[in-house]
């Protein structure tokens, strides 16, 4: 057993509450000539006229030379462009549901609309290989001249387990004292054992634990012929003292590098409630200690948040800067989905440093705002600068961005072009794909539009309502009250026969009762 000293970040421990045992519970054993448009995106500095400024350029300008894979584009005015890094996180929505179920309204600062929107299945057309397809559609709201425009990106379907590359997974698990409570560490151990049965013989697993210090209790070990050894290591885990997340993350990456496998997907899976209350709590400082592991070896971070009290901001920052994403689990069913379905199915990557850029036509668009993605904005000139970090996306994912768009009265014709750019996960060669939207393709009503678009609008309106107490955020056009929104959601749940939409309906109704 390799013991890692609790290396002090700024000379102090990171104290965290215990990880909930629900995290890994019970996997099944079964296998512009016109006026300039303005981006009034939430969170940006407001100008005197009530609109909002685009993010200021903060990086080197991209090259003007067109490279292989780049798409031809229309000439557009700079203030008609919106650029962001892709994000497949869903933790904010999961945590909001957990908070509402406990009879509390979520803190507006923890509500990220893009994570609400991306929590729902979309039926976008999928590509046959790596990369993305681009779907752009929209519908008019009941507020005059305002529409909601959806940009949908999809990767190829997840391959059957036998067709994906092998995986090298390093689990970094909090074993602080509260994990001794029944139904926590014991269920986590049981679930890790079952997940071990679901992985392939050529996959590898390592286990690092952290409390007041970090230990590698199992170095990177092939599953084939070693499942008994892996189960024994998991079964021996015992709760101890306080937590030092920094030491845990650092030890996890050290272990991942030591067990690095060429041609495999190398990933660190962090299990924590991320509640730092002493010492170094800054995600950038923690990640700087493992920067080389991330940059040179391409090891991505998958964060799993748990607990009724949850350090949302820290976990999100760790995942964003760690080239990964986060989920939140609040019950046994969600834990099974994450650890027994999502993780084994979506181990690989289909795109690195993926960014999206939407160019609105000045002749038809007077104003627009991107809903959410406040922490993922990218300077427009950095879209084709591949040194600027984007998002990592795996197979089986969809990414949705929603825009509120005010069209010019009576305007007809081209409305927007959406472009996604990504790097091949192996060769790092850049590629692009585009999609367009015309004004005559806008549906007459959000609520009579494609069910996927209607669900997207419902999720965005819900997030919007949960942030109304924070003056930093505006209100989406055509927003119904929570009572009406709950009724709309119920109709959609019947229409789609989707359990997730039914759960959304219940969350909206709960919020309506609490306001």
RAGIUR-V471672 format. One record per residue. N is the residue number from 1. SS is DSSP state (A for helix, B for strand, O for the rest). OMEGA is omega as a letter, one per 20 degrees, with the letter a starting at -180 (999 if undefined). Layout:
N;SS;OMEGA + N;SS;OMEGA
This chain:
1;O;a + 2;B;a + 3;B;r + 4;B;r + 5;O;r + 6;O;a + 7;O;a + 8;O;r + 9;B;a + 10;O;r + 11;O;a + 12;B;r + 13;O;r + 14;O;a + 15;O;a + 16;O;r + 17;O;a + 18;O;r + 19;O;a + 20;O;r + 21;A;r + 22;A;a + 23;A;a + 24;A;a + 25;O;r + 26;O;r + 27;O;r + 28;O;r + 29;O;r + 30;O;a + 31;O;999 + 32;O;r + 33;O;r + 34;O;r + 35;O;a + 36;O;r + 37;O;r + 38;B;r + 39;B;a + 40;O;a + 41;O;a + 42;O;r + 43;O;r + 44;O;a + 45;O;r + 46;B;r + 47;O;a + 48;O;a + 49;O;r + 50;O;r + 51;O;a + 52;B;a + 53;O;r + 54;O;r + 55;O;r + 56;O;r + 57;O;a + 58;O;a + 59;O;a + 60;O;r + 61;O;r + 62;O;a + 63;O;r + 64;O;a + 65;O;a + 66;O;a + 67;O;a + 68;O;r + 69;O;r + 70;O;a + 71;O;r + 72;O;a + 73;O;r + 74;O;r + 75;O;a + 76;O;r + 77;O;a + 78;A;a + 79;A;r + 80;A;a + 81;B;r + 82;B;a + 83;B;r + 84;B;r + 85;B;a + 86;O;a + 87;O;r + 88;O;r + 89;O;r + 90;O;a + 91;A;a + 92;A;r + 93;A;r + 94;A;r + 95;A;r + 96;A;r + 97;A;r + 98;A;a + 99;A;r + 100;A;r + 101;A;r + 102;O;r + 103;O;r + 104;O;r + 105;O;r + 106;O;r + 107;O;a + 108;A;a + 109;A;r + 110;A;a + 111;O;r + 112;O;a + 113;A;a + 114;A;r + 115;A;r + 116;A;a + 117;A;a + 118;O;r + 119;O;a + 120;O;a + 121;O;r + 122;O;a + 123;O;r + 124;O;r + 125;O;a + 126;O;r + 127;O;r + 128;O;a + 129;O;r + 130;O;a + 131;O;a + 132;O;q + 133;B;a + 134;B;r + 135;B;r + 136;B;r + 137;B;a + 138;B;r + 139;B;a + 140;B;r + 141;O;r + 142;O;r + 143;O;a + 144;O;r + 145;O;r + 146;B;r + 147;B;r + 148;B;a + 149;B;a + 150;B;r + 151;B;a + 152;B;r + 153;B;a + 154;B;r + 155;O;a + 156;O;r + 157;O;r + 158;O;a + 159;O;r + 160;O;a + 161;A;a + 162;A;a + 163;A;a + 164;O;r + 165;O;r + 166;O;a + 167;B;r + 168;B;a + 169;B;r + 170;B;r + 171;B;r + 172;B;a + 173;B;r + 174;B;r + 175;O;r + 176;O;a + 177;A;a + 178;A;r + 179;A;r + 180;A;a + 181;O;r + 182;O;r + 183;O;r + 184;O;a + 185;A;a + 186;A;r + 187;A;r + 188;A;r + 189;A;a + 190;A;a + 191;A;r + 192;A;r + 193;A;a + 194;A;r + 195;A;r + 196;A;r + 197;A;a + 198;A;r + 199;O;a + 200;O;r + 201;O;a + 202;O;r + 203;O;r + 204;B;a + 205;B;r + 206;B;a + 207;B;r + 208;B;r + 209;B;r + 210;B;r + 211;O;r + 212;O;r + 213;O;a + 214;B;r + 215;B;r + 216;B;a + 217;B;r + 218;B;r + 219;B;a + 220;B;a + 221;B;r + 222;B;a + 223;O;a + 224;O;r + 225;O;a + 226;O;a + 227;A;r + 228;A;r + 229;A;a + 230;A;r + 231;A;r + 232;A;r + 233;A;r + 234;A;a + 235;A;a + 236;O;a + 237;O;r + 238;O;r + 239;O;a + 240;O;a + 241;O;a + 242;O;a + 243;O;r + 244;O;a + 245;A;a + 246;A;r + 247;A;r + 248;A;r + 249;A;a + 250;A;r + 251;A;r + 252;A;r + 253;A;r + 254;A;a + 255;A;r + 256;A;r + 257;A;r + 258;A;a + 259;O;a + 260;O;r + 261;O;r + 262;O;r + 263;O;r + 264;O;r + 265;B;a + 266;B;a + 267;B;r + 268;B;r + 269;B;a + 270;B;a + 271;B;a + 272;B;r + 273;O;r + 274;O;r + 275;O;r + 276;O;r + 277;O;r + 278;O;r + 279;O;a + 280;O;a + 281;O;a + 282;O;a + 283;A;a + 284;A;r + 285;A;r + 286;A;a + 287;A;r + 288;A;a + 289;O;a + 290;O;a + 291;A;a + 292;A;r + 293;A;a + 294;A;a + 295;A;a + 296;A;a + 297;A;r + 298;O;r + 299;O;a + 300;B;a + 301;B;r + 302;B;a + 303;B;r + 304;B;a + 305;B;a + 306;O;r + 307;O;r + 308;O;r + 309;O;a + 310;O;r + 311;O;a + 312;A;a + 313;A;a + 314;A;a + 315;A;r + 316;A;a + 317;A;r + 318;A;a + 319;A;a + 320;A;a + 321;A;r + 322;O;r + 323;O;a + 324;O;r + 325;B;a + 326;B;r + 327;B;r + 328;B;r + 329;O;a + 330;O;a + 331;O;a + 332;A;a + 333;A;r + 334;A;r + 335;A;r + 336;A;a + 337;A;a + 338;A;a + 339;A;a + 340;A;a + 341;A;a + 342;A;a + 343;A;r + 344;A;a + 345;A;a + 346;O;a + 347;O;a + 348;O;r + 349;O;r + 350;O;a + 351;B;r + 352;B;r + 353;B;a + 354;B;r + 355;B;r + 356;B;r + 357;B;r + 358;B;r + 359;B;a + 360;B;a + 361;O;a + 362;O;a + 363;O;a + 364;O;a + 365;B;r + 366;B;a + 367;B;r + 368;B;r + 369;B;r + 370;B;a + 371;O;r + 372;O;a + 373;O;a + 374;O;a + 375;O;a + 376;O;a + 377;B;r + 378;O;r + 379;O;a + 380;A;a + 381;A;r + 382;A;a + 383;O;a + 384;O;r + 385;O;a + 386;O;r + 387;O;a + 388;O;a + 389;O;r + 390;O;a + 391;B;r + 392;B;a + 393;B;a + 394;O;r + 395;O;r + 396;O;a + 397;O;r + 398;B;r + 399;B;a + 400;B;r + 401;B;a + 402;B;r + 403;B;r + 404;B;a + 405;B;r + 406;B;r + 407;B;r + 408;O;a + 409;O;r + 410;O;a + 411;O;r + 412;O;r + 413;O;a + 414;B;a + 415;B;a + 416;B;r + 417;B;r + 418;B;r + 419;B;r + 420;B;r + 421;B;a + 422;B;r + 423;B;r + 424;O;a + 425;O;a + 426;O;a + 427;O;a + 428;O;r + 429;O;a + 430;B;r + 431;B;r + 432;B;r + 433;B;a + 434;B;r + 435;B;a + 436;B;r + 437;B;r + 438;B;a + 439;A;a + 440;A;r + 441;A;r + 442;O;r + 443;B;a + 444;O;a + 445;O;r + 446;A;a + 447;A;r + 448;A;a + 449;O;r + 450;O;a + 451;A;r + 452;A;r + 453;A;r + 454;A;r + 455;A;r + 456;A;r + 457;A;a + 458;A;r + 459;A;r + 460;A;r + 461;A;r + 462;A;r + 463;A;r + 464;A;a + 465;A;a + 466;A;r + 467;O;a + 468;O;a + 469;O;a + 470;O;a + 471;O;a + 472;O;a + 473;O;r + 474;O;r + 475;O;r + 476;O;r + 477;O;r + 478;O;a + 479;O;r + 480;O;r + 481;O;a + 482;A;r + 483;A;r + 484;A;a + 485;A;r + 486;A;r + 487;A;r + 488;A;a + 489;A;r + 490;A;r + 491;A;r + 492;A;r + 493;A;r + 494;A;a + 495;A;a + 496;A;a + 497;O;a + 498;O;a + 499;A;a + 500;A;r + 501;A;r + 502;A;r + 503;A;r + 504;A;r + 505;A;a + 506;A;r + 507;A;r + 508;A;a + 509;A;r + 510;A;r + 511;A;r + 512;A;r + 513;A;a + 514;A;r + 515;O;999
